């Protein structure tokens, strides 16, 4: 795009073809690409080192506890280049400590060690979020639903030179943050990357794997998801349920937002695939 600041637009047509009846121009999510910071956060070569390279915010929540375990596994398994300086963040110290203890137990360790910091902050306290963002190069945000709790984290990160990754799959939030904070993120030299969770990563990896292995030109991918339940049945997490309900109720505002963004439709390549699911495939039982 002739600049070191660009927006990657990826059509879900190639990822989730069951959504194809929705116009392709309405199926984007964004990765805000910035020059990689040369020092802590978005500072230049003379910027001071920050205490942590990564902070997991919302570490004691449903999603956060699994993220903490995986970060601890990667940090202690020799997969990274050198030791990882990281911390967990949330509202209550005792809950954060409990998550660290649980992760250590599941990984077969006595403790995770003093290399893991504990930061106290709250989405309702802007000063605490700013203080946490100033201590790290990257915040991995696990607090949701993002439409209610995501913007304060993005704002704190962008304003204080920290990159931000979240697991949100909520288009209204993702695209709204792009419109509001893209310019400031560019000035600060930081990344804001959404959809880094179940909604996107498995599909992206599957498409890339298929493209690399296919002897020909990949024009479309049809994906299927099978959900298996245990003896107690199935349920939906409260945060996921709220994200879905409010997202469906807010479609009109989402369309208006996308008109403001003004993205051009991605060209259709090859034959358009037809939906093949049956109505019973979409039935779920919600248990309280």
C-alpha positions in Angstrom: 0.0 0.0 0.0 3.0 2.2 -0.3 3.4 2.7 3.4 4.7 0.9 6.5 1.2 1.3 8.0 -1.5 -0.9 6.4 -4.6 -2.8 7.1 -4.9 -6.4 6.1 -8.4 -7.2 4.9 -9.3 -10.9 4.8 -12.6 -12.2 3.5 -14.2 -14.9 5.5 -15.5 -16.3 2.2 -12.3 -18.4 2.2 -12.6 -19.4 5.8 -16.2 -20.0 6.7 -18.2 -20.6 3.5 -21.4 -21.2 5.5 -21.5 -17.4 5.8 -21.5 -16.8 2.1 -25.1 -15.5 1.8 -23.9 -12.5 3.7 -22.3 -10.0 1.1 -18.6 -10.5 1.0 -18.0 -6.8 1.6 -19.5 -7.3 5.1 -17.1 -10.0 6.1 -13.8 -8.5 7.1 -11.7 -8.4 10.2 -8.6 -6.3 10.6 -5.0 -6.8 11.6 -3.4 -3.4 12.1 0.2 -3.8 10.9 2.8 -1.5 12.3 6.6 -1.4 12.2 7.8 -3.7 14.9 8.9 -1.7 18.0 12.7 -1.6 18.3 12.5 -1.2 22.1 9.8 -1.5 24.8 6.4 -0.6 23.4 6.4 1.9 20.6 9.5 3.8 21.7 12.7 4.3 19.7 16.1 2.9 20.2 16.6 5.0 23.4 13.4 3.9 25.1 13.9 2.2 28.5 13.4 -1.5 28.9 10.0 -2.4 30.3 9.7 -4.9 33.1 7.6 -7.4 31.1 7.4 -8.6 27.6 3.8 -9.9 28.0 0.9 -9.4 30.3 -2.1 -11.7 30.3 -5.0 -9.5 31.4 -8.1 -11.2 32.7 -5.9 -14.1 33.7 -8.4 -15.5 36.3 -11.3 -15.6 33.9 -12.6 -18.6 32.0 -10.4 -18.0 28.9 -7.5 -16.4 30.8 -6.7 -19.4 32.9 -6.1 -21.5 29.8 -4.0 -18.8 28.3 -1.9 -18.6 31.4 -1.3 -22.3 31.4 -0.2 -22.2 27.7 2.1 -19.2 28.2 3.7 -21.0 31.2 4.1 -24.2 29.2 5.8 -22.3 26.3 7.9 -20.2 28.6 9.2 -23.2 30.5 9.5 -25.6 27.6 12.4 -24.1 25.8 10.2 -23.0 22.8 11.2 -19.3 23.1 14.4 -17.5 22.5 15.5 -16.9 26.0 13.6 -16.4 29.2 10.2 -14.7 29.0 9.4 -11.9 31.4 5.6 -12.0 31.8 2.9 -11.2 34.3 -0.8 -11.9 35.0 -3.2 -9.1 35.6 -6.7 -8.7 37.0 -8.7 -7.3 39.9 -7.9 -9.7 42.8 -4.5 -10.9 43.7 -5.7 -14.1 45.4 -7.4 -15.2 42.3 -4.4 -14.5 40.1 -2.2 -16.4 42.5 -4.6 -19.3 42.4 -4.5 -19.4 38.6 -0.6 -19.5 38.7 -0.8 -22.3 41.2 -3.2 -24.3 39.1 -1.1 -23.8 36.0 2.0 -25.0 37.9 0.2 -28.1 39.2 -1.1 -29.0 35.7 2.4 -28.6 34.3 3.9 -30.7 37.0 5.9 -27.9 38.6 6.2 -26.9 42.3 5.6 -23.2 41.3 6.0 -21.0 38.3 8.7 -18.9 40.0 9.3 -15.3 40.7 9.7 -14.5 36.9 5.8 -14.2 36.7 4.6 -10.9 38.0 1.2 -10.1 39.4 -0.5 -6.8 38.4 -3.7 -5.4 39.8 -5.9 -3.5 37.4 -9.6 -3.1 36.4 -11.3 -2.1 33.2 -13.3 0.4 35.2 -10.1 2.1 36.4 -8.3 3.8 33.5 -5.3 4.7 35.7 -4.7 1.1 36.6 -4.9 0.0 33.0 -2.4 2.7 31.9 0.0 1.7 34.7 -0.1 -2.0 33.5 0.3 -1.0 29.9 3.4 1.1 30.7 5.0 -2.0 32.2 4.8 -4.3 29.2 5.4 -4.5 25.4 2.3 -6.6 24.8 -1.1 -7.1 26.5 -3.0 -10.2 25.7 -6.5 -9.3 26.6 -8.9 -12.1 27.8 -11.6 -9.9 29.3 -15.0 -10.0 27.6 -17.5 -9.4 26.1 -15.3 -6.9 24.3 -18.2 -4.6 23.3 -18.5 -3.8 27.0 -15.0 -4.2 28.3 -12.6 -4.1 25.4 -12.1 -0.4 24.5 -10.5 0.7 27.8 -7.8 -1.9 27.3 -7.2 -0.9 23.6 -7.0 2.8 24.6 -4.6 2.2 27.5 -2.3 0.1 25.3 -2.3 2.5 22.3 -1.8 5.6 24.5 1.0 4.0 26.5 2.9 2.3 23.7 2.0 -1.3 24.2 0.7 -3.6 21.6 -2.6 -5.4 22.2 -3.9 -8.9 21.2 -7.3 -10.1 22.0 -9.4 -13.2 21.5 -12.6 -11.3 20.5 -14.7 -12.5 17.6 -17.1 -9.5 17.8 -17.1 -7.5 14.5 -18.7 -4.4 16.0 -15.9 -4.1 18.5 -13.0 -5.0 16.2 -14.0 -2.6 13.4 -15.0 0.1 15.8 -11.5 0.0 17.4 -10.0 0.2 14.0 -11.9 3.4 13.1 -11.2 5.0 16.4 -7.6 4.1 17.2 -5.8 3.3 13.9 -4.2 6.7 13.6 -2.9 6.8 17.1 -1.6 3.2 16.9 0.3 4.2 13.8 1.9 7.2 15.5 2.9 5.1 18.5 4.2 2.3 16.4 2.2 -0.5 18.1 0.1 -3.4 16.9 -3.6 -4.0 17.8 -4.6 -7.5 16.6 -8.1 -9.0 17.2 -9.7 -12.3 16.4 -6.7 -14.3 17.8 -8.9 -17.0 19.2 -11.2 -19.9 18.2 -13.2 -17.7 15.7 -10.3 -17.2 13.4 -7.1 -19.0 14.2 -8.2 -22.7 13.4 -9.8 -21.5 10.2 -6.8 -19.5 9.1 -4.4 -22.3 9.8 -6.6 -24.7 8.0 -6.8 -22.5 4.9 -3.0 -21.9 4.8 -2.3 -25.7 5.2 -4.8 -26.5 2.4 -3.3 -23.8 0.1 0.3 -25.0 0.7 -0.6 -28.7 0.2 -3.0 -28.3 -2.7 -1.6 -29.0 -6.2 -3.5 -26.2 -7.9 -5.1 -22.8 -7.1 -7.2 -22.6 -4.0 -10.4 -20.6 -4.7 -12.6 -21.6 -1.8 -12.7 -23.7 1.4 -15.7 -25.4 3.0 -15.3 -25.8 6.7 -17.2 -27.9 9.2 -17.4 -27.9 12.9 -18.4 -30.9 15.0 -19.2 -30.3 18.7 -19.2 -33.2 21.1 -20.6 -33.1 24.6 -19.9 -35.1 27.7 -22.3 -37.0 29.9 -23.6 -33.8 31.5 -24.6 -32.3 28.2 -23.6 -29.1 26.5 -23.5 -25.5 27.6 -22.4 -22.1 26.4 -20.2 -19.8 28.5 -21.9 -16.7 29.7 -19.5 -14.3 27.9 -19.8 -16.1 24.6 -23.5 -16.2 24.9 -23.7 -12.4 25.6 -21.4 -11.7 22.7 -23.6 -13.7 20.3 -26.9 -12.2 21.5 -25.7 -8.6 21.5 -23.9 -9.1 18.2 -27.1 -10.4 16.5 -29.1 -7.5 17.9 -26.7 -4.9 16.7 -26.5 -5.8 13.0 -27.9 -2.4 11.8 -25.2 -0.5 13.6 -22.6 -2.9 12.3 -23.7 -2.2 8.7 -23.5 1.5 9.3 -20.0 1.1 10.7 -18.8 -0.9 7.7 -20.1 1.8 5.4 -17.9 4.3 7.2 -14.9 2.0 6.8 -15.6 1.9 3.1 -13.8 -1.4 2.1 -14.3 -2.7 -1.4 -15.6 -6.3 -1.8 -13.0 -9.0 -2.2 -13.4 -10.5 -5.8 -15.1 -13.9 -6.1 -12.7 -16.4 -7.5 -14.1 -19.7 -8.9 -17.6 -21.1 -8.4 -19.6 -20.0 -5.4 -20.2 -22.7 -2.9 -23.7 -23.4 -1.7 -24.7 -24.0 1.9 -25.0 -27.7 2.8 -26.0 -27.7 6.5 -29.4 -28.7 7.7 -31.5 -26.9 10.2 -30.9 -29.5 12.9 -27.2 -28.9 12.6 -27.8 -25.4 14.1 -29.7 -26.5 17.2 -28.0 -26.0 20.6 -29.3 -26.5 24.1 -28.5 -23.7 26.5 -28.2 -24.8 30.1 -28.0 -22.4 33.0 
